[in-house]
Amino acid sequence: MAIPVGHEPERDRFLREALPHTDVLYRMALRTCRDSHLAQDLVQETYKEAWKSFKNYQPGTNCKAWLFKILMRVTQHHSRQNQRYLSVQLEDVPERRLFVVSNAQERIEREEILEMVNRIPQNYRIVLVMADVESLSYKEIAETLEIPIGTVMSRLNRARGLLRERFLGQLGNTQTA
């Protein structure tokens, strides 16, 4: 990224505040698009847009949430342009191959959980990943997605409910087989 000469203090502040979030942005982009090259492109575009609007960034605010907001816009723009369905890749599932939901004793393979998560509508899926994988607060998610906190809570509840329904349906299918 080329930073104009004469903007060194602003550049230094940008490098200090924005660049430490590269890994988390990449993980989120990868979970969203499931393509490492595309994820790298989305992160690069995010930083390009962030640099262009860095003069509007308020020091002391949550830079990670601000960058997530830009990443979501860049991702949505790319998605609309390419008419691709975005999906989530949860690499942080607690166990290597198995995942336990609530008090259920039964376990199902990780790939099945990933498939269930990928079938959740995108607006619910993104909130689920931001909350349960990236550990963003409701407020940070609301600011990032530019939606009310109540909507974040509702979407997260709905996403977890859809995942629970799919999980219980899967358990029913495996028990009858």
N, C-alpha and C positions, 0 to 999 in steps of 0.2 A: 504494500500500500504506500503510495507516494504522498508524503506530507509536505506541504509547501514550506519553503525556506521562510524564516521569519516567524514561524508559529511554534518554536521550540518549547516554550513553557506549556502551551496548550497540548502539544504532542506528548510531552513528558507526563502530563496529568492523564491524558487518554491512555497511554501505555501503562501507567501505574494503576488506574482504576478499571479499565475495560479488559485489558489482555489477560489478567488472571482468570477470567471466566471462560476462556476458550474451550477448555475440556468439557465443562458442563454444557456449554452451547452445542458442542459437537455431539455429545451423548444424546441431548434432546433432539437434535436434528436427525441423528441416526435412528433413534426410536420412532421418529415421525415418518421418515421416508424409507428406512431399511436399505439404504444404498450408501456405502461409505464415500464414494466419489461425489454423489449428489449432496450428502451431508457436509462435506468439505466445501463445496460450492456455496451452499446455503449459509454456512458460517462466514465464509469470505464476504459474501454479499451483505450479511448482517453487519460485519465490521465496517464495510464500505459505507453503508447507510448510517451507522453509528457515528463514524467520523464526520460525515456531512452534517449531521445534526448535533454534534457534540457541544456546540455553542449554546444549545438549548438545554443541555443536561445540567441539572442542579446539583452542585457538589454536596456531598453528605447524604444524598438519597440513595436508594438501593440500586446500585449499578447493575447487578445481576438481573433484577426484575425488569429494568429498563431495556437491557439487551435481549431478554426473553421476549419482550413486547415487540421489538424490532424483528427478531427471528420469526415470531408468529406471523407478522405481516409479510415478510419475505417468503416464508413457506406457503402462506395462503396465495400470494401472488403467483408463485411458481406452480402451485397446484392448479390454479385456474388456467394458467397458460398451457399447461401440459395435460389437463384433464386426467390427472392421475389420482388414484385413491391412496390416501395416506394411511399407514398402519403403524402400530407401535411395536417395538421390539423391547421387551422387558428383560434386561440382562441381569437385573438385581433380584431375581426371584430367590427367596431365602435358601432353598436347598438346591443342590446341583441338578437333580432330575425331577424332584417331586415338590409339590406345593400343597399345603394344607389350608383349607378355608374354614373359618370359624371353628366350631367344636366337632366338625365331621371327622370321623375316624378314617374314612376312606381317603385315599390319595390318588391323584391323577398325574400323569406325566406333564412336565413343563411345557412341552410343545402344544399340548391340548389347551393349557391355560393361555398361552400366547395366542392361539387361534381364537379362543373365546374373547380375549381382550381386543383382538383385531376386528372382531365382528361388531363391537360396540360402536355406535355412531361417533364420528370424529370429535364433535363438540364435547361429548362426555369423556371420550378416551383421553383427550389432551388434558382435561382437568384432573382426571385420575392419575395420569403420569406425573403431572406437576405436583400434586399433593402427596401421593403415596410413594413415588420414586425419587423425585427431586426435593421433597420435604419443604416446598414453598408454603407459606401461610395463606390462608384464605384471602387476606388483604393483598398479598403479593400476586396471587393468581388473578384476582379481580383487576388490579392495576395493569397487569401484563396483557390480559385479554380484553380489557376495557369493558367489563361487565360488572354489575353490582355483586357485592359479597353474597347476597341471598341467592343469586343465580349460580355462583360458584358452589355454594353449599347444596343447592338443589341438584345441579349436574353431577356433583360428586356422589351424592346419595343415589341418584338414578344410575350412575355408572356402576357403583358397587352392587346395586340391586340387580342390574342386568347381568353382571358377572356372576352373582350368586345364583340367579335363575338358570343361567347356562351351565354352571357347575352342577347344580342339583339335577338338571335335566341329563347331563352327562353321567352322573352317578346312577340315575334311573336306567339309562341305556346299558351301562356296564353291569348292573346287577341282574338285568333280565337276560343278558347274553350268556 
